């Protein structure tokens, strides 16, 4: 039903807002390659900070990093306008 009307569900909107926040403020986040000098396969992924409490790792900022790391690499390099359109289209198709 949401696909037919082409609107996002509440969960999709939450994911969308998280992804837009990270993409707009990418300089505030550390990448995995910045944390150590090793050559890692996932160097473009964001580093998840270790937290003692599970409540903090599931917070807004923790979810932002998890959602952003699940995106394909070709989407990460897009401009803000293209990124927004692409993510919105994918979330409407999938409808969580």
PyMOL Python script that loads the backbone (N, CA, C, O; Angstrom):
from pymol import cmd

cmd.read_pdbstr("""\
ATOM      1  N   UNK A   1       0.813  -1.191   0.000  1.00  0.00           N
ATOM      2  CA  UNK A   1       0.000   0.000   0.000  1.00  0.00           C
ATOM      3  C   UNK A   1       0.864   1.266   0.000  1.00  0.00           C
ATOM      4  O   UNK A   1       0.561   2.219  -0.718  1.00  0.00           O
ATOM      5  N   UNK A   2       1.925   1.282   0.792  1.00  0.00           N
ATOM      6  CA  UNK A   2       2.809   2.446   0.816  1.00  0.00           C
ATOM      7  C   UNK A   2       3.555   2.589  -0.508  1.00  0.00           C
ATOM      8  O   UNK A   2       3.823   3.703  -0.957  1.00  0.00           O
ATOM      9  N   UNK A   3       3.888   1.456  -1.133  1.00  0.00           N
ATOM     10  CA  UNK A   3       4.583   1.499  -2.419  1.00  0.00           C
ATOM     11  C   UNK A   3       3.715   2.138  -3.491  1.00  0.00           C
ATOM     12  O   UNK A   3       4.203   2.910  -4.316  1.00  0.00           O
ATOM     13  N   UNK A   4       2.427   1.814  -3.476  1.00  0.00           N
ATOM     14  CA  UNK A   4       1.515   2.350  -4.487  1.00  0.00           C
ATOM     15  C   UNK A   4       1.391   3.871  -4.389  1.00  0.00           C
ATOM     16  O   UNK A   4       1.326   4.563  -5.405  1.00  0.00           O
ATOM     17  N   UNK A   5       1.359   4.378  -3.170  1.00  0.00           N
ATOM     18  CA  UNK A   5       1.209   5.811  -2.939  1.00  0.00           C
ATOM     19  C   UNK A   5       2.566   6.522  -2.994  1.00  0.00           C
ATOM     20  O   UNK A   5       2.631   7.749  -3.073  1.00  0.00           O
ATOM     21  N   UNK A   6       3.638   5.740  -2.951  1.00  0.00           N
ATOM     22  CA  UNK A   6       5.018   6.235  -2.987  1.00  0.00           C
ATOM     23  C   UNK A   6       5.340   7.153  -1.806  1.00  0.00           C
ATOM     24  O   UNK A   6       5.859   8.257  -1.972  1.00  0.00           O
ATOM     25  N   UNK A   7       5.014   6.659  -0.608  1.00  0.00           N
ATOM     26  CA  UNK A   7       5.416   7.348   0.610  1.00  0.00           C
ATOM     27  C   UNK A   7       6.167   6.363   1.496  1.00  0.00           C
ATOM     28  O   UNK A   7       6.008   5.148   1.371  1.00  0.00           O
ATOM     29  N   UNK A   8       6.978   6.898   2.385  1.00  0.00           N
ATOM     30  CA  UNK A   8       7.773   6.050   3.266  1.00  0.00           C
ATOM     31  C   UNK A   8       7.002   5.728   4.542  1.00  0.00           C
ATOM     32  O   UNK A   8       6.197   6.525   5.023  1.00  0.00           O
ATOM     33  N   UNK A   9       7.270   4.543   5.072  1.00  0.00           N
ATOM     34  CA  UNK A   9       6.692   4.174   6.361  1.00  0.00           C
ATOM     35  C   UNK A   9       7.425   4.939   7.456  1.00  0.00           C
ATOM     36  O   UNK A   9       8.418   5.617   7.190  1.00  0.00           O
ATOM     37  N   UNK A  10       6.944   4.831   8.666  1.00  0.00           N
ATOM     38  CA  UNK A  10       7.572   5.532   9.788  1.00  0.00           C
ATOM     39  C   UNK A  10       9.010   5.053  10.002  1.00  0.00           C
ATOM     40  O   UNK A  10       9.907   5.859  10.248  1.00  0.00           O
ATOM     41  N   UNK A  11       9.221   3.740   9.908  1.00  0.00           N
ATOM     42  CA  UNK A  11      10.573   3.188  10.066  1.00  0.00           C
ATOM     43  C   UNK A  11      11.492   3.666   8.946  1.00  0.00           C
ATOM     44  O   UNK A  11      12.657   3.985   9.186  1.00  0.00           O
ATOM     45  N   UNK A  12      10.971   3.715   7.735  1.00  0.00           N
ATOM     46  CA  UNK A  12      11.769   4.188   6.608  1.00  0.00           C
ATOM     47  C   UNK A  12      12.134   5.655   6.774  1.00  0.00           C
ATOM     48  O   UNK A  12      13.241   6.060   6.417  1.00  0.00           O
ATOM     49  N   UNK A  13      11.229   6.447   7.305  1.00  0.00           N
ATOM     50  CA  UNK A  13      11.516   7.863   7.548  1.00  0.00           C
ATOM     51  C   UNK A  13      12.614   8.027   8.590  1.00  0.00           C
ATOM     52  O   UNK A  13      13.468   8.905   8.469  1.00  0.00           O
ATOM     53  N   UNK A  14      12.587   7.173   9.620  1.00  0.00           N
ATOM     54  CA  UNK A  14      13.625   7.217  10.654  1.00  0.00           C
ATOM     55  C   UNK A  14      14.989   6.878  10.050  1.00  0.00           C
ATOM     56  O   UNK A  14      15.980   7.558  10.321  1.00  0.00           O
ATOM     57  N   UNK A  15      15.034   5.836   9.241  1.00  0.00           N
ATOM     58  CA  UNK A  15      16.281   5.441   8.581  1.00  0.00           C
ATOM     59  C   UNK A  15      16.757   6.561   7.656  1.00  0.00           C
ATOM     60  O   UNK A  15      17.943   6.889   7.628  1.00  0.00           O
ATOM     61  N   UNK A  16      15.831   7.139   6.906  1.00  0.00           N
ATOM     62  CA  UNK A  16      16.158   8.223   5.977  1.00  0.00           C
ATOM     63  C   UNK A  16      16.773   9.414   6.712  1.00  0.00           C
ATOM     64  O   UNK A  16      17.792   9.952   6.278  1.00  0.00           O
ATOM     65  N   UNK A  17      16.166   9.821   7.808  1.00  0.00           N
ATOM     66  CA  UNK A  17      16.677  10.961   8.571  1.00  0.00           C
ATOM     67  C   UNK A  17      18.054  10.665   9.167  1.00  0.00           C
ATOM     68  O   UNK A  17      18.915  11.543   9.216  1.00  0.00           O
ATOM     69  N   UNK A  18      18.257   9.432   9.616  1.00  0.00           N
ATOM     70  CA  UNK A  18      19.576   9.032  10.131  1.00  0.00           C
ATOM     71  C   UNK A  18      20.634   9.136   9.040  1.00  0.00           C
ATOM     72  O   UNK A  18      21.711   9.688   9.263  1.00  0.00           O
ATOM     73  N   UNK A  19      20.326   8.606   7.866  1.00  0.00           N
ATOM     74  CA  UNK A  19      21.284   8.616   6.763  1.00  0.00           C
ATOM     75  C   UNK A  19      21.579  10.036   6.286  1.00  0.00           C
ATOM     76  O   UNK A  19      22.721  10.361   5.960  1.00  0.00           O
ATOM     77  N   UNK A  20      20.557  10.874   6.247  1.00  0.00           N
ATOM     78  CA  UNK A  20      20.769  12.259   5.826  1.00  0.00           C
ATOM     79  C   UNK A  20      21.639  13.008   6.840  1.00  0.00           C
ATOM     80  O   UNK A  20      22.480  13.820   6.456  1.00  0.00           O
ATOM     81  N   UNK A  21      21.440  12.741   8.113  1.00  0.00           N
ATOM     82  CA  UNK A  21      22.252  13.379   9.156  1.00  0.00           C
ATOM     83  C   UNK A  21      23.727  13.020   8.979  1.00  0.00           C
ATOM     84  O   UNK A  21      24.596  13.890   9.050  1.00  0.00           O
ATOM     85  N   UNK A  22      24.002  11.745   8.749  1.00  0.00           N
ATOM     86  CA  UNK A  22      25.400  11.316   8.590  1.00  0.00           C
ATOM     87  C   UNK A  22      25.998  11.916   7.326  1.00  0.00           C
ATOM     88  O   UNK A  22      27.129  12.403   7.347  1.00  0.00           O
ATOM     89  N   UNK A  23      25.257  11.886   6.236  1.00  0.00           N
ATOM     90  CA  UNK A  23      25.796  12.384   4.965  1.00  0.00           C
ATOM     91  C   UNK A  23      26.089  13.887   5.036  1.00  0.00           C
ATOM     92  O   UNK A  23      27.070  14.355   4.460  1.00  0.00           O
ATOM     93  N   UNK A  24      25.249  14.633   5.733  1.00  0.00           N
ATOM     94  CA  UNK A  24      25.465  16.077   5.871  1.00  0.00           C
ATOM     95  C   UNK A  24      26.612  16.389   6.832  1.00  0.00           C
ATOM     96  O   UNK A  24      27.310  17.388   6.661  1.00  0.00           O
ATOM     97  N   UNK A  25      26.806  15.540   7.837  1.00  0.00           N
ATOM     98  CA  UNK A  25      27.809  15.789   8.882  1.00  0.00           C
ATOM     99  C   UNK A  25      28.903  14.723   8.888  1.00  0.00           C
ATOM    100  O   UNK A  25      29.360  14.310   9.954  1.00  0.00           O
ATOM    101  N   UNK A  26      29.315  14.285   7.725  1.00  0.00           N
ATOM    102  CA  UNK A  26      30.270  13.178   7.623  1.00  0.00           C
ATOM    103  C   UNK A  26      31.611  13.524   8.277  1.00  0.00           C
ATOM    104  O   UNK A  26      32.325  12.626   8.721  1.00  0.00           O
ATOM    105  N   UNK A  27      31.958  14.797   8.343  1.00  0.00           N
ATOM    106  CA  UNK A  27      33.240  15.187   8.941  1.00  0.00           C
ATOM    107  C   UNK A  27      33.266  14.980  10.458  1.00  0.00           C
ATOM    108  O   UNK A  27      34.342  14.958  11.055  1.00  0.00           O
ATOM    109  N   UNK A  28      32.121  14.830  11.077  1.00  0.00           N
ATOM    110  CA  UNK A  28      32.048  14.619  12.529  1.00  0.00           C
ATOM    111  C   UNK A  28      32.286  13.164  12.921  1.00  0.00           C
ATOM    112  O   UNK A  28      32.439  12.856  14.103  1.00  0.00           O
ATOM    113  N   UNK A  29      32.316  12.272  11.939  1.00  0.00           N
ATOM    114  CA  UNK A  29      32.466  10.844  12.207  1.00  0.00           C
ATOM    115  C   UNK A  29      33.848  10.377  11.781  1.00  0.00           C
ATOM    116  O   UNK A  29      34.411  10.883  10.810  1.00  0.00           O
ATOM    117  N   UNK A  30      34.392   9.409  12.513  1.00  0.00           N
ATOM    118  CA  UNK A  30      35.686   8.820  12.174  1.00  0.00           C
ATOM    119  C   UNK A  30      35.471   7.607  11.277  1.00  0.00           C
ATOM    120  O   UNK A  30      34.505   6.860  11.429  1.00  0.00           O
ATOM    121  N   UNK A  31      36.391   7.433  10.345  1.00  0.00           N
ATOM    122  CA  UNK A  31      36.371   6.243   9.484  1.00  0.00           C
ATOM    123  C   UNK A  31      37.273   5.177  10.100  1.00  0.00           C
ATOM    124  O   UNK A  31      38.125   5.477  10.936  1.00  0.00           O
ATOM    125  N   UNK A  32      37.075   3.940   9.681  1.00  0.00           N
ATOM    126  CA  UNK A  32      37.881   2.842  10.225  1.00  0.00           C
ATOM    127  C   UNK A  32      39.359   3.017   9.906  1.00  0.00           C
ATOM    128  O   UNK A  32      40.214   2.656  10.714  1.00  0.00           O
ATOM    129  N   UNK A  33      39.665   3.564   8.743  1.00  0.00           N
ATOM    130  CA  UNK A  33      41.071   3.733   8.367  1.00  0.00           C
ATOM    131  C   UNK A  33      41.757   4.812   9.205  1.00  0.00           C
ATOM    132  O   UNK A  33      42.984   4.830   9.299  1.00  0.00           O
ATOM    133  N   UNK A  34      40.977   5.716   9.820  1.00  0.00           N
ATOM    134  CA  UNK A  34      41.557   6.760  10.671  1.00  0.00           C
ATOM    135  C   UNK A  34      41.937   6.236  12.048  1.00  0.00           C
ATOM    136  O   UNK A  34      42.775   6.824  12.732  1.00  0.00           O
ATOM    137  N   UNK A  35      41.323   5.132  12.453  1.00  0.00           N
ATOM    138  CA  UNK A  35      41.521   4.624  13.816  1.00  0.00           C
ATOM    139  C   UNK A  35      42.812   3.837  13.977  1.00  0.00           C
ATOM    140  O   UNK A  35      43.395   3.824  15.061  1.00  0.00           O
ATOM    141  N   UNK A  36      43.263   3.185  12.921  1.00  0.00           N
ATOM    142  CA  UNK A  36      44.509   2.424  13.016  1.00  0.00           C
ATOM    143  C   UNK A  36      45.259   2.510  11.694  1.00  0.00           C
ATOM    144  O   UNK A  36      44.711   2.963  10.688  1.00  0.00           O
ATOM    145  N   UNK A  37      46.489   2.082  11.701  1.00  0.00           N
ATOM    146  CA  UNK A  37      47.326   2.181  10.507  1.00  0.00           C
ATOM    147  C   UNK A  37      47.263   0.937   9.629  1.00  0.00           C
ATOM    148  O   UNK A  37      47.977   0.847   8.630  1.00  0.00           O
ATOM    149  N   UNK A  38      46.432  -0.001   9.985  1.00  0.00           N
ATOM    150  CA  UNK A  38      46.315  -1.219   9.201  1.00  0.00           C
ATOM    151  C   UNK A  38      45.502  -0.975   7.940  1.00  0.00           C
ATOM    152  O   UNK A  38      44.629  -0.107   7.908  1.00  0.00           O
ATOM    153  N   UNK A  39      45.793  -1.746   6.906  1.00  0.00           N
ATOM    154  CA  UNK A  39      44.995  -1.667   5.687  1.00  0.00           C
ATOM    155  C   UNK A  39      43.805  -2.612   5.858  1.00  0.00           C
ATOM    156  O   UNK A  39      43.969  -3.830   5.932  1.00  0.00           O
ATOM    157  N   UNK A  40      42.633  -2.041   5.917  1.00  0.00           N
ATOM    158  CA  UNK A  40      41.432  -2.844   6.117  1.00  0.00           C
ATOM    159  C   UNK A  40      40.562  -2.779   4.871  1.00  0.00           C
ATOM    160  O   UNK A  40      40.607  -1.808   4.116  1.00  0.00           O
ATOM    161  N   UNK A  41      39.772  -3.826   4.667  1.00  0.00           N
ATOM    162  CA  UNK A  41      38.895  -3.874   3.501  1.00  0.00           C
ATOM    163  C   UNK A  41      37.798  -2.821   3.567  1.00  0.00           C
ATOM    164  O   UNK A  41      37.398  -2.248   2.553  1.00  0.00           O
ATOM    165  N   UNK A  42      37.335  -2.588   4.748  1.00  0.00           N
ATOM    166  CA  UNK A  42      36.205  -1.677   4.919  1.00  0.00           C
ATOM    167  C   UNK A  42      36.674  -0.299   5.370  1.00  0.00           C
ATOM    168  O   UNK A  42      36.153   0.258   6.336  1.00  0.00           O
ATOM    169  N   UNK A  43      37.660   0.245   4.663  1.00  0.00           N
ATOM    170  CA  UNK A  43      38.250   1.518   5.081  1.00  0.00           C
ATOM    171  C   UNK A  43      37.280   2.686   4.932  1.00  0.00           C
ATOM    172  O   UNK A  43      37.427   3.691   5.628  1.00  0.00           O
ATOM    173  N   UNK A  44      36.300   2.580   4.048  1.00  0.00           N
ATOM    174  CA  UNK A  44      35.342   3.668   3.854  1.00  0.00           C
ATOM    175  C   UNK A  44      34.220   3.656   4.880  1.00  0.00           C
ATOM    176  O   UNK A  44      33.460   4.618   4.982  1.00  0.00           O
ATOM    177  N   UNK A  45      34.114   2.586   5.633  1.00  0.00           N
ATOM    178  CA  UNK A  45      33.045   2.496   6.627  1.00  0.00           C
ATOM    179  C   UNK A  45      33.385   3.353   7.837  1.00  0.00           C
ATOM    180  O   UNK A  45      34.549   3.620   8.134  1.00  0.00           O
ATOM    181  N   UNK A  46      32.343   3.768   8.518  1.00  0.00           N
ATOM    182  CA  UNK A  46      32.530   4.594   9.709  1.00  0.00           C
ATOM    183  C   UNK A  46      32.855   3.716  10.905  1.00  0.00           C
ATOM    184  O   UNK A  46      32.363   2.594  11.022  1.00  0.00           O
ATOM    185  N   UNK A  47      33.679   4.234  11.778  1.00  0.00           N
ATOM    186  CA  UNK A  47      34.075   3.487  12.971  1.00  0.00           C
ATOM    187  C   UNK A  47      32.979   3.589  14.025  1.00  0.00           C
ATOM    188  O   UNK A  47      32.495   4.679  14.332  1.00  0.00           O
ATOM    189  N   UNK A  48      32.600   2.453  14.565  1.00  0.00           N
ATOM    190  CA  UNK A  48      31.610   2.413  15.635  1.00  0.00           C
ATOM    191  C   UNK A  48      32.363   2.528  16.951  1.00  0.00           C
ATOM    192  O   UNK A  48      33.242   1.718  17.244  1.00  0.00           O
ATOM    193  N   UNK A  49      32.019   3.524  17.731  1.00  0.00           N
ATOM    194  CA  UNK A  49      32.703   3.718  19.004  1.00  0.00           C
ATOM    195  C   UNK A  49      32.245   2.665  19.999  1.00  0.00           C
ATOM    196  O   UNK A  49      31.061   2.340  20.085  1.00  0.00           O
ATOM    197  N   UNK A  50      33.200   2.142  20.743  1.00  0.00           N
ATOM    198  CA  UNK A  50      32.868   1.156  21.769  1.00  0.00           C
ATOM    199  C   UNK A  50      32.183   1.860  22.930  1.00  0.00           C
ATOM    200  O   UNK A  50      32.659   2.883  23.422  1.00  0.00           O
ATOM    201  N   UNK A  51      31.069   1.304  23.357  1.00  0.00           N
ATOM    202  CA  UNK A  51      30.370   1.833  24.530  1.00  0.00           C
ATOM    203  C   UNK A  51      30.086   0.687  25.482  1.00  0.00           C
ATOM    204  O   UNK A  51      29.833  -0.444  25.068  1.00  0.00           O
ATOM    205  N   UNK A  52      30.133   0.999  26.734  1.00  0.00           N
ATOM    206  CA  UNK A  52      29.895  -0.015  27.749  1.00  0.00           C
ATOM    207  C   UNK A  52      28.415  -0.372  27.832  1.00  0.00           C
ATOM    208  O   UNK A  52      28.061  -1.518  28.106  1.00  0.00           O
ATOM    209  N   UNK A  53      27.564   0.601  27.596  1.00  0.00           N
ATOM    210  CA  UNK A  53      26.127   0.386  27.723  1.00  0.00           C
ATOM    211  C   UNK A  53      25.476   0.154  26.365  1.00  0.00           C
ATOM    212  O   UNK A  53      25.749   0.866  25.399  1.00  0.00           O
ATOM    213  N   UNK A  54      24.622  -0.841  26.311  1.00  0.00           N
ATOM    214  CA  UNK A  54      23.908  -1.169  25.080  1.00  0.00           C
ATOM    215  C   UNK A  54      22.932  -0.052  24.707  1.00  0.00           C
ATOM    216  O   UNK A  54      22.644   0.168  23.530  1.00  0.00           O
ATOM    217  N   UNK A  55      22.439   0.635  25.709  1.00  0.00           N
ATOM    218  CA  UNK A  55      21.486   1.729  25.489  1.00  0.00           C
ATOM    219  C   UNK A  55      22.109   2.834  24.630  1.00  0.00           C
ATOM    220  O   UNK A  55      21.435   3.428  23.789  1.00  0.00           O
ATOM    221  N   UNK A  56      23.368   3.099  24.843  1.00  0.00           N
ATOM    222  CA  UNK A  56      24.051   4.162  24.109  1.00  0.00           C
ATOM    223  C   UNK A  56      24.364   3.724  22.685  1.00  0.00           C
ATOM    224  O   UNK A  56      24.250   4.523  21.755  1.00  0.00           O
ATOM    225  N   UNK A  57      24.754   2.471  22.500  1.00  0.00           N
ATOM    226  CA  UNK A  57      25.078   2.004  21.152  1.00  0.00           C
ATOM    227  C   UNK A  57      23.841   1.919  20.263  1.00  0.00           C
ATOM    228  O   UNK A  57      23.958   1.940  19.038  1.00  0.00           O
ATOM    229  N   UNK A  58      22.662   1.823  20.868  1.00  0.00           N
ATOM    230  CA  UNK A  58      21.420   1.814  20.092  1.00  0.00           C
ATOM    231  C   UNK A  58      20.766   3.189  20.045  1.00  0.00           C
ATOM    232  O   UNK A  58      19.586   3.301  19.711  1.00  0.00           O
ATOM    233  N   UNK A  59      21.505   4.218  20.369  1.00  0.00           N
ATOM    234  CA  UNK A  59      20.973   5.574  20.332  1.00  0.00           C
ATOM    235  C   UNK A  59      20.954   6.078  18.891  1.00  0.00           C
ATOM    236  O   UNK A  59      21.295   5.350  17.959  1.00  0.00           O
ATOM    237  N   UNK A  60      20.556   7.314  18.729  1.00  0.00           N
ATOM    238  CA  UNK A  60      20.466   7.919  17.401  1.00  0.00           C
ATOM    239  C   UNK A  60      21.802   7.865  16.667  1.00  0.00           C
ATOM    240  O   UNK A  60      21.861   7.470  15.503  1.00  0.00           O
ATOM    241  N   UNK A  61      22.866   8.262  17.348  1.00  0.00           N
ATOM    242  CA  UNK A  61      24.179   8.302  16.703  1.00  0.00           C
ATOM    243  C   UNK A  61      24.691   6.900  16.364  1.00  0.00           C
ATOM    244  O   UNK A  61      25.301   6.696  15.314  1.00  0.00           O
ATOM    245  N   UNK A  62      24.445   5.940  17.250  1.00  0.00           N
ATOM    246  CA  UNK A  62      24.851   4.564  16.977  1.00  0.00           C
ATOM    247  C   UNK A  62      24.107   3.974  15.796  1.00  0.00           C
ATOM    248  O   UNK A  62      24.693   3.278  14.967  1.00  0.00           O
ATOM    249  N   UNK A  63      22.810   4.254  15.720  1.00  0.00           N
ATOM    250  CA  UNK A  63      22.012   3.777  14.590  1.00  0.00           C
ATOM    251  C   UNK A  63      22.433   4.437  13.290  1.00  0.00           C
ATOM    252  O   UNK A  63      22.438   3.795  12.239  1.00  0.00           O
ATOM    253  N   UNK A  64      22.786   5.710  13.352  1.00  0.00           N
ATOM    254  CA  UNK A  64      23.255   6.419  12.153  1.00  0.00           C
ATOM    255  C   UNK A  64      24.434   5.689  11.521  1.00  0.00           C
ATOM    256  O   UNK A  64      24.460   5.447  10.315  1.00  0.00           O
ATOM    257  N   UNK A  65      25.395   5.350  12.348  1.00  0.00           N
ATOM    258  CA  UNK A  65      26.606   4.689  11.855  1.00  0.00           C
ATOM    259  C   UNK A  65      26.278   3.313  11.292  1.00  0.00           C
ATOM    260  O   UNK A  65      26.796   2.938  10.240  1.00  0.00           O
ATOM    261  N   UNK A  66      25.432   2.561  11.971  1.00  0.00           N
ATOM    262  CA  UNK A  66      25.064   1.223  11.499  1.00  0.00           C
ATOM    263  C   UNK A  66      24.346   1.285  10.154  1.00  0.00           C
ATOM    264  O   UNK A  66      24.644   0.499   9.255  1.00  0.00           O
ATOM    265  N   UNK A  67      23.409   2.207  10.012  1.00  0.00           N
ATOM    266  CA  UNK A  67      22.677   2.340   8.747  1.00  0.00           C
ATOM    267  C   UNK A  67      23.608   2.774   7.623  1.00  0.00           C
ATOM    268  O   UNK A  67      23.537   2.239   6.517  1.00  0.00           O
ATOM    269  N   UNK A  68      24.473   3.732   7.894  1.00  0.00           N
ATOM    270  CA  UNK A  68      25.373   4.268   6.873  1.00  0.00           C
ATOM    271  C   UNK A  68      26.376   3.212   6.410  1.00  0.00           C
ATOM    272  O   UNK A  68      26.728   3.169   5.231  1.00  0.00           O
ATOM    273  N   UNK A  69      26.833   2.374   7.316  1.00  0.00           N
ATOM    274  CA  UNK A  69      27.798   1.335   6.959  1.00  0.00           C
ATOM    275  C   UNK A  69      27.182   0.236   6.102  1.00  0.00           C
ATOM    276  O   UNK A  69      27.911  -0.505   5.442  1.00  0.00           O
ATOM    277  N   UNK A  70      25.879   0.117   6.097  1.00  0.00           N
ATOM    278  CA  UNK A  70      25.222  -0.916   5.295  1.00  0.00           C
ATOM    279  C   UNK A  70      24.988  -0.487   3.850  1.00  0.00           C
ATOM    280  O   UNK A  70      24.579  -1.303   3.023  1.00  0.00           O
ATOM    281  N   UNK A  71      25.240   0.768   3.539  1.00  0.00           N
ATOM    282  CA  UNK A  71      25.030   1.262   2.181  1.00  0.00           C
ATOM    283  C   UNK A  71      26.159   0.812   1.258  1.00  0.00           C
ATOM    284  O   UNK A  71      27.298   0.663   1.700  1.00  0.00           O
ATOM    285  N   UNK A  72      25.848   0.591  -0.033  1.00  0.00           N
ATOM    286  CA  UNK A  72      26.905   0.269  -0.999  1.00  0.00           C
ATOM    287  C   UNK A  72      27.849   1.458  -1.201  1.00  0.00           C
ATOM    288  O   UNK A  72      27.448   2.607  -1.015  1.00  0.00           O
ATOM    289  N   UNK A  73      29.072   1.191  -1.572  1.00  0.00           N
ATOM    290  CA  UNK A  73      30.105   2.221  -1.697  1.00  0.00           C
ATOM    291  C   UNK A  73      29.748   3.247  -2.775  1.00  0.00           C
ATOM    292  O   UNK A  73      30.033   4.433  -2.608  1.00  0.00           O
ATOM    293  N   UNK A  74      29.131   2.813  -3.874  1.00  0.00           N
ATOM    294  CA  UNK A  74      28.816   3.749  -4.955  1.00  0.00           C
ATOM    295  C   UNK A  74      27.797   4.810  -4.534  1.00  0.00           C
ATOM    296  O   UNK A  74      27.781   5.903  -5.100  1.00  0.00           O
ATOM    297  N   UNK A  75      26.959   4.511  -3.565  1.00  0.00           N
ATOM    298  CA  UNK A  75      25.981   5.489  -3.077  1.00  0.00           C
ATOM    299  C   UNK A  75      26.652   6.500  -2.149  1.00  0.00           C
ATOM    300  O   UNK A  75      26.252   7.664  -2.114  1.00  0.00           O
ATOM    301  N   UNK A  76      27.645   6.079  -1.412  1.00  0.00           N
ATOM    302  CA  UNK A  76      28.288   6.954  -0.426  1.00  0.00           C
ATOM    303  C   UNK A  76      28.968   8.165  -1.054  1.00  0.00           C
ATOM    304  O   UNK A  76      29.046   9.220  -0.424  1.00  0.00           O
ATOM    305  N   UNK A  77      29.454   8.035  -2.264  1.00  0.00           N
ATOM    306  CA  UNK A  77      30.175   9.124  -2.917  1.00  0.00           C
ATOM    307  C   UNK A  77      29.298  10.108  -3.660  1.00  0.00           C
ATOM    308  O   UNK A  77      29.815  11.038  -4.280  1.00  0.00           O
ATOM    309  N   UNK A  78      27.999   9.936  -3.620  1.00  0.00           N
ATOM    310  CA  UNK A  78      27.085  10.812  -4.360  1.00  0.00           C
ATOM    311  C   UNK A  78      26.962  12.181  -3.699  1.00  0.00           C
ATOM    312  O   UNK A  78      27.226  12.350  -2.509  1.00  0.00           O
ATOM    313  N   UNK A  79      26.556  13.143  -4.508  1.00  0.00           N
ATOM    314  CA  UNK A  79      26.262  14.468  -3.953  1.00  0.00           C
ATOM    315  C   UNK A  79      25.015  14.359  -3.080  1.00  0.00           C
ATOM    316  O   UNK A  79      24.292  13.365  -3.140  1.00  0.00           O
ATOM    317  N   UNK A  80      24.770  15.375  -2.276  1.00  0.00           N
ATOM    318  CA  UNK A  80      23.657  15.337  -1.327  1.00  0.00           C
ATOM    319  C   UNK A  80      22.316  15.162  -2.031  1.00  0.00           C
ATOM    320  O   UNK A  80      21.470  14.392  -1.577  1.00  0.00           O
ATOM    321  N   UNK A  81      22.122  15.870  -3.133  1.00  0.00           N
ATOM    322  CA  UNK A  81      20.846  15.802  -3.855  1.00  0.00           C
ATOM    323  C   UNK A  81      20.609  14.405  -4.433  1.00  0.00           C
ATOM    324  O   UNK A  81      19.520  13.849  -4.289  1.00  0.00           O
ATOM    325  N   UNK A  82      21.628  13.838  -5.088  1.00  0.00           N
ATOM    326  CA  UNK A  82      21.501  12.493  -5.660  1.00  0.00           C
ATOM    327  C   UNK A  82      21.360  11.443  -4.567  1.00  0.00           C
ATOM    328  O   UNK A  82      20.593  10.490  -4.704  1.00  0.00           O
ATOM    329  N   UNK A  83      22.102  11.624  -3.483  1.00  0.00           N
ATOM    330  CA  UNK A  83      22.039  10.702  -2.351  1.00  0.00           C
ATOM    331  C   UNK A  83      20.625  10.658  -1.785  1.00  0.00           C
ATOM    332  O   UNK A  83      20.088   9.584  -1.516  1.00  0.00           O
ATOM    333  N   UNK A  84      20.036  11.818  -1.608  1.00  0.00           N
ATOM    334  CA  UNK A  84      18.688  11.925  -1.051  1.00  0.00           C
ATOM    335  C   UNK A  84      17.666  11.213  -1.936  1.00  0.00           C
ATOM    336  O   UNK A  84      16.826  10.466  -1.436  1.00  0.00           O
ATOM    337  N   UNK A  85      17.735  11.439  -3.237  1.00  0.00           N
ATOM    338  CA  UNK A  85      16.796  10.812  -4.178  1.00  0.00           C
ATOM    339  C   UNK A  85      16.978   9.302  -4.195  1.00  0.00           C
ATOM    340  O   UNK A  85      15.999   8.557  -4.182  1.00  0.00           O
ATOM    341  N   UNK A  86      18.220   8.849  -4.225  1.00  0.00           N
ATOM    342  CA  UNK A  86      18.517   7.413  -4.289  1.00  0.00           C
ATOM    343  C   UNK A  86      18.050   6.688  -3.031  1.00  0.00           C
ATOM    344  O   UNK A  86      17.428   5.630  -3.119  1.00  0.00           O
ATOM    345  N   UNK A  87      18.343   7.242  -1.880  1.00  0.00           N
ATOM    346  CA  UNK A  87      17.946   6.616  -0.617  1.00  0.00           C
ATOM    347  C   UNK A  87      16.434   6.594  -0.485  1.00  0.00           C
ATOM    348  O   UNK A  87      15.856   5.593  -0.062  1.00  0.00           O
ATOM    349  N   UNK A  88      15.800   7.688  -0.844  1.00  0.00           N
ATOM    350  CA  UNK A  88      14.339   7.759  -0.744  1.00  0.00           C
ATOM    351  C   UNK A  88      13.693   6.703  -1.647  1.00  0.00           C
ATOM    352  O   UNK A  88      12.738   6.036  -1.247  1.00  0.00           O
ATOM    353  N   UNK A  89      14.220   6.559  -2.865  1.00  0.00           N
ATOM    354  CA  UNK A  89      13.680   5.567  -3.802  1.00  0.00           C
ATOM    355  C   UNK A  89      13.843   4.149  -3.255  1.00  0.00           C
ATOM    356  O   UNK A  89      12.921   3.337  -3.331  1.00  0.00           O
ATOM    357  N   UNK A  90      15.017   3.860  -2.706  1.00  0.00           N
ATOM    358  CA  UNK A  90      15.264   2.520  -2.159  1.00  0.00           C
ATOM    359  C   UNK A  90      14.376   2.222  -0.957  1.00  0.00           C
ATOM    360  O   UNK A  90      13.885   1.103  -0.811  1.00  0.00           O
ATOM    361  N   UNK A  91      14.168   3.210  -0.103  1.00  0.00           N
ATOM    362  CA  UNK A  91      13.339   2.992   1.082  1.00  0.00           C
ATOM    363  C   UNK A  91      11.859   2.850   0.726  1.00  0.00           C
ATOM    364  O   UNK A  91      11.130   2.126   1.404  1.00  0.00           O
ATOM    365  N   UNK A  92      11.412   3.525  -0.317  1.00  0.00           N
ATOM    366  CA  UNK A  92      10.019   3.368  -0.755  1.00  0.00           C
ATOM    367  C   UNK A  92       9.818   1.995  -1.372  1.00  0.00           C
ATOM    368  O   UNK A  92       8.796   1.350  -1.135  1.00  0.00           O
ATOM    369  N   UNK A  93      10.790   1.539  -2.166  1.00  0.00           N
ATOM    370  CA  UNK A  93      10.691   0.207  -2.780  1.00  0.00           C
ATOM    371  C   UNK A  93      10.674  -0.891  -1.724  1.00  0.00           C
ATOM    372  O   UNK A  93       9.895  -1.839  -1.812  1.00  0.00           O
ATOM    373  N   UNK A  94      11.531  -0.754  -0.738  1.00  0.00           N
ATOM    374  CA  UNK A  94      11.671  -1.799   0.281  1.00  0.00           C
ATOM    375  C   UNK A  94      10.582  -1.714   1.347  1.00  0.00           C
ATOM    376  O   UNK A  94      10.082  -2.745   1.796  1.00  0.00           O
ATOM    377  N   UNK A  95      10.218  -0.536   1.748  1.00  0.00           N
ATOM    378  CA  UNK A  95       9.217  -0.211   2.780  1.00  0.00           C
ATOM    379  C   UNK A  95       9.305  -1.105   4.014  1.00  0.00           C
ATOM    380  O   UNK A  95       8.671  -2.157   4.090  1.00  0.00           O
ATOM    381  N   UNK A  96      10.092  -0.664   4.957  1.00  0.00           N
ATOM    382  CA  UNK A  96      10.296  -1.379   6.215  1.00  0.00           C
ATOM    383  C   UNK A  96       9.118  -1.197   7.126  1.00  0.00           C
ATOM    384  O   UNK A  96       9.109  -1.728   8.237  1.00  0.00           O
TER     385      UNK A  96
END
""", "prot")
cmd.dss("prot")
cmd.show_as("cartoon", "prot")
cmd.util.cbc("prot")
cmd.orient("prot")
